Amino acid sequence: MESGTWLLTFARERIPDLISFGLKILAAVVLVIAGKYIIRGARNLAAKAFERAGADAGVSQFTDSLIKYGLYTVLFILVLTGFGVNLTSITAILAAAGVAVSLALQDVIANFAGGVLILTLKPFAVGDYIIEDNNRNEGTVKEIQLFHTKLTTVDNRTIVIPNGMLTNNSLTNVTEKDERQLDLRIDIAYESDLREAKRILTELLQGTPGILKEKEMSVFVDSLGTSSVVLGVRAWTRMDEYWKVRWQLLEDIKLTFDREGIRIPYTQITVHREET
């Protein structure tokens, strides 16, 4: 068969299939572009509805994630069907591989369930400062997503924690209340004047802006250490002023102790040498 005849035969047999496949690709591209706009519109409508209803930010973020992943899944399925993929076959395969799929997705399912529990039980909300007790991750809750929660630390780092971890481990919600207890431990040398140190700490508490004067304040001997007397300081401050008050008080304690001759000991080793 001459090459020209072969090319004509190939074109006559294959070009319709190529055109059909190209049209399917074009339809898929159009579907994806249109689907993205529709999904974005649906998310914006949901966000506005939650905003008008005054819903919790965590609920709004979680629902937004649910809408996003759900609609993108539907879009993916529609694209597959556009290429002639039989959904019945896919369902049968997934059913047959149900055990393997469930094992593979158990962490995903646990994180999704954790997100639902967080929104239902409300151990924290967006804007709260929390401490995940097991791994000591801590920060301000910025987002509660479908499978994870995002925290922002005081030094502006972002920590992403799976929701399952937050529901399975203990955590501390620092900002659930409007007030927070300031609890410090200050070491002084044994030869320093204990009563004078307590007097200085009491005056500093009474004179530090941000300390709630109507709440209980106390200065006490917490323990007798191997090389120092450990004094405890407790007072109350407003949640949003906690760190500012803490840092200022620690600085004032150090400067005042230096001025008044109250020594804060540091770890040191004394070596005794026997003369021979």
C-alpha positions as CSV (number, residue, x, y, z in Angstrom):
1,M,0.0,0.0,0.0
2,E,1.4,3.4,-1.0
3,S,2.1,5.8,1.9
4,G,-0.4,8.3,0.6
5,T,-3.1,5.7,0.6
6,W,-2.2,4.6,4.1
7,L,-2.3,8.2,5.4
8,L,-5.7,8.7,3.9
9,T,-7.0,5.4,5.5
10,F,-5.5,6.4,8.9
11,A,-7.0,9.8,8.7
12,R,-10.4,8.5,7.7
13,E,-10.4,6.0,10.6
14,R,-8.7,8.0,13.4
15,I,-9.4,11.6,12.9
16,P,-13.0,11.4,14.0
17,D,-11.9,9.7,17.2
18,L,-9.2,12.4,17.7
19,I,-11.8,15.1,17.1
20,S,-14.1,13.5,19.6
21,F,-11.3,13.2,22.2
22,G,-10.3,16.8,21.6
23,L,-13.9,17.9,22.1
24,K,-14.0,16.0,25.4
25,I,-10.9,17.7,26.5
26,L,-12.3,21.1,25.5
27,A,-15.5,20.3,27.3
28,A,-13.6,19.2,30.4
29,V,-11.6,22.5,30.4
30,V,-14.8,24.5,30.1
31,L,-16.4,22.5,32.9
32,V,-13.4,23.0,35.2
33,I,-13.3,26.7,34.5
34,A,-17.0,27.1,35.0
35,G,-16.9,24.8,38.0
36,K,-14.3,26.9,39.7
37,Y,-16.3,30.1,39.3
38,I,-19.5,28.3,40.6
39,I,-17.6,26.9,43.6
40,R,-16.1,30.3,44.4
41,G,-19.6,31.9,44.1
42,A,-21.1,29.2,46.4
43,R,-18.4,29.8,49.0
44,N,-18.8,33.6,48.9
45,L,-22.6,33.2,49.3
46,A,-22.1,30.9,52.3
47,A,-19.6,33.2,53.8
48,K,-22.0,36.2,53.5
49,A,-24.8,34.2,54.9
50,F,-22.8,33.2,58.0
51,E,-21.6,36.8,58.4
52,R,-25.2,38.1,58.3
53,A,-26.2,35.4,60.8
54,G,-23.3,36.3,63.1
55,A,-22.1,32.8,63.2
56,D,-18.9,31.7,64.9
57,A,-15.8,32.2,62.7
58,G,-14.8,28.5,63.2
59,V,-18.1,27.3,62.0
60,S,-17.9,29.5,58.9
61,Q,-14.3,28.3,58.1
62,F,-15.2,24.7,58.7
63,T,-18.3,24.9,56.4
64,D,-16.3,26.8,53.8
65,S,-13.8,23.8,53.7
66,L,-16.7,21.4,53.5
67,I,-18.2,23.2,50.6
68,K,-14.9,23.6,48.9
69,Y,-13.8,19.9,49.1
70,G,-17.3,18.6,48.5
71,L,-17.9,20.6,45.3
72,Y,-14.5,19.9,43.9
73,T,-15.2,16.2,44.4
74,V,-18.4,16.6,42.4
75,L,-16.5,18.5,39.8
76,F,-13.9,15.8,39.5
77,I,-16.6,13.1,39.1
78,L,-18.3,15.2,36.4
79,V,-15.0,15.5,34.5
80,L,-14.5,11.7,34.7
81,T,-18.0,11.0,33.4
82,G,-17.3,13.4,30.5
83,F,-14.5,11.1,29.4
84,G,-16.9,8.2,29.6
85,V,-15.8,6.7,32.9
86,N,-18.5,4.5,34.3
87,L,-19.3,5.6,37.9
88,T,-20.9,2.2,38.6
89,S,-17.5,0.6,38.0
90,I,-15.7,3.1,40.2
91,T,-18.3,2.5,43.0
92,A,-17.8,-1.3,42.6
93,I,-14.0,-0.9,42.9
94,L,-14.3,1.3,45.9
95,A,-16.7,-1.1,47.6
96,A,-14.4,-4.0,46.9
97,A,-11.5,-2.0,48.3
98,G,-13.5,-0.7,51.1
99,V,-11.3,-2.1,53.9
100,A,-8.1,-0.9,52.3
101,V,-9.6,2.5,51.6
102,S,-10.9,2.9,55.2
103,L,-7.5,2.0,56.6
104,A,-5.8,4.4,54.3
105,L,-8.2,7.2,55.2
106,Q,-8.6,6.5,58.9
107,D,-6.4,9.5,59.8
108,V,-8.4,11.7,57.4
109,I,-11.7,10.5,58.8
110,A,-10.4,11.0,62.4
111,N,-9.4,14.6,61.6
112,F,-12.7,15.3,60.0
113,A,-14.5,13.9,63.0
114,G,-12.2,15.9,65.2
115,G,-13.3,19.1,63.4
116,V,-16.9,18.3,63.9
117,L,-16.3,17.7,67.6
118,I,-14.4,21.0,67.9
119,L,-17.3,22.9,66.4
120,T,-19.9,20.9,68.4
121,L,-18.3,21.0,71.9
122,K,-16.4,24.3,71.4
123,P,-13.3,23.7,73.5
124,F,-11.9,26.7,71.7
125,A,-12.9,29.2,69.1
126,V,-11.1,31.4,66.5
127,G,-9.2,34.1,68.4
128,D,-8.5,31.9,71.5
129,Y,-5.0,31.3,72.7
130,I,-4.6,27.6,73.3
131,I,-1.8,25.2,74.4
132,E,-1.8,21.6,73.1
133,D,-0.5,20.0,76.3
134,N,1.2,16.8,74.9
135,N,3.5,18.5,72.4
136,R,3.3,22.0,73.9
137,N,2.2,23.6,70.6
138,E,0.6,26.9,71.4
139,G,-0.7,30.0,69.7
140,T,-3.8,32.0,68.7
141,V,-6.4,30.0,66.7
142,K,-6.7,31.6,63.3
143,E,-8.5,29.0,61.3
144,I,-10.5,25.8,62.0
145,Q,-10.5,23.9,58.7
146,L,-12.0,20.6,57.6
147,F,-9.0,18.5,58.7
148,H,-6.7,20.8,60.6
149,T,-6.5,23.9,62.8
150,K,-4.0,26.7,62.3
151,L,-2.4,28.5,65.2
152,T,-0.3,31.7,65.0
153,T,2.5,32.0,67.6
154,V,3.6,35.2,69.4
155,D,6.6,35.4,67.0
156,N,4.2,35.1,64.0
157,R,4.9,31.5,63.0
158,T,2.0,29.3,61.8
159,I,1.4,25.9,63.4
160,V,-0.9,23.4,61.6
161,I,-2.3,20.8,64.0
162,P,-4.6,17.9,62.8
163,N,-8.0,18.2,64.4
164,G,-7.8,14.6,65.6
165,M,-4.8,15.4,67.7
166,L,-6.6,18.3,69.3
167,T,-9.6,16.2,70.3
168,N,-7.6,13.2,71.4
169,N,-5.1,15.1,73.6
170,S,-5.7,17.5,76.4
171,L,-5.3,21.2,75.8
172,T,-5.4,24.5,77.7
173,N,-7.6,27.3,76.5
174,V,-5.8,30.3,78.0
175,T,-8.1,33.1,76.7
176,E,-11.5,31.6,77.5
177,K,-11.8,34.0,80.4
178,D,-11.3,37.7,80.4
179,E,-8.7,37.6,83.2
180,R,-5.5,35.5,83.6
181,Q,-3.4,34.8,86.7
182,L,0.1,36.0,86.6
183,D,2.2,33.3,88.4
184,L,6.0,33.9,88.7
185,R,8.8,32.1,90.6
186,I,11.8,34.3,91.6
187,D,15.0,32.8,93.2
188,I,17.0,34.8,95.7
189,A,20.2,33.9,97.5
190,Y,20.0,32.5,101.0
191,E,22.1,35.3,102.4
192,S,19.7,38.0,101.0
193,D,17.1,39.6,103.2
194,L,13.9,37.5,102.7
195,R,11.5,40.0,104.3
196,E,13.0,42.9,102.3
197,A,12.6,40.8,99.1
198,K,9.0,40.1,99.9
199,R,8.3,43.8,100.6
200,I,9.8,44.8,97.3
201,L,7.8,42.3,95.4
202,T,4.6,43.4,97.1
203,E,5.2,47.1,96.3
204,L,6.0,46.2,92.7
205,L,2.7,44.4,92.4
206,Q,0.8,47.3,93.8
207,G,2.6,49.8,91.6
208,T,2.6,47.9,88.3
209,P,0.1,49.2,85.7
210,G,-2.2,46.4,84.4
211,I,-2.2,44.4,87.7
212,L,-5.9,44.2,88.9
213,K,-5.7,45.7,92.3
214,E,-9.2,44.5,93.3
215,K,-8.1,40.9,92.8
216,E,-6.0,38.9,95.3
217,M,-2.3,39.4,95.2
218,S,0.2,37.3,97.1
219,V,4.0,37.0,97.6
220,F,5.1,33.8,99.4
221,V,8.0,31.4,99.9
222,D,7.4,28.7,97.3
223,S,10.3,26.3,98.2
224,L,13.8,26.1,99.7
225,G,16.0,25.1,96.8
226,T,19.6,23.7,96.9
227,S,21.1,27.1,96.3
228,S,18.3,29.6,96.6
229,V,15.0,30.6,98.3
230,V,12.2,30.4,95.7
231,L,9.6,33.1,96.1
232,G,6.2,32.9,94.4
233,V,4.4,35.9,93.0
234,R,0.7,35.7,92.1
235,A,-1.7,38.4,90.8
236,W,-4.3,38.9,88.1
237,T,-4.3,40.9,84.9
238,R,-6.6,41.3,81.9
239,M,-6.0,38.7,79.2
240,D,-5.0,41.1,76.5
241,E,-2.4,42.8,78.8
242,Y,-0.9,39.6,80.3
243,W,2.4,39.5,78.3
244,K,3.0,43.2,78.6
245,V,2.5,43.1,82.3
246,R,4.6,40.0,82.8
247,W,7.6,41.3,80.9
248,Q,7.4,44.7,82.6
249,L,7.2,43.2,86.1
250,L,10.1,40.8,85.5
251,E,12.3,43.7,84.3
252,D,11.3,45.9,87.3
253,I,12.1,43.0,89.7
254,K,15.6,42.6,88.3
255,L,16.4,46.3,88.4
256,T,14.9,46.8,91.9
257,F,16.7,43.8,93.3
258,D,20.0,45.0,91.9
259,R,19.5,48.4,93.4
260,E,18.4,47.1,96.8
261,G,21.1,44.4,97.1
262,I,18.9,41.4,96.7
263,R,20.9,38.8,94.9
264,I,19.5,36.5,92.3
265,P,21.8,33.4,92.3
266,Y,23.0,31.6,89.2
267,T,24.2,28.1,88.8
268,Q,27.9,27.7,89.6
269,I,30.3,25.0,90.6
270,T,32.8,25.4,93.5
271,V,35.9,23.2,93.3
272,H,37.8,22.5,96.5
273,R,41.5,21.4,96.1
274,E,43.3,19.7,98.8
275,E,46.9,20.9,99.5
276,T,49.5,18.1,99.6
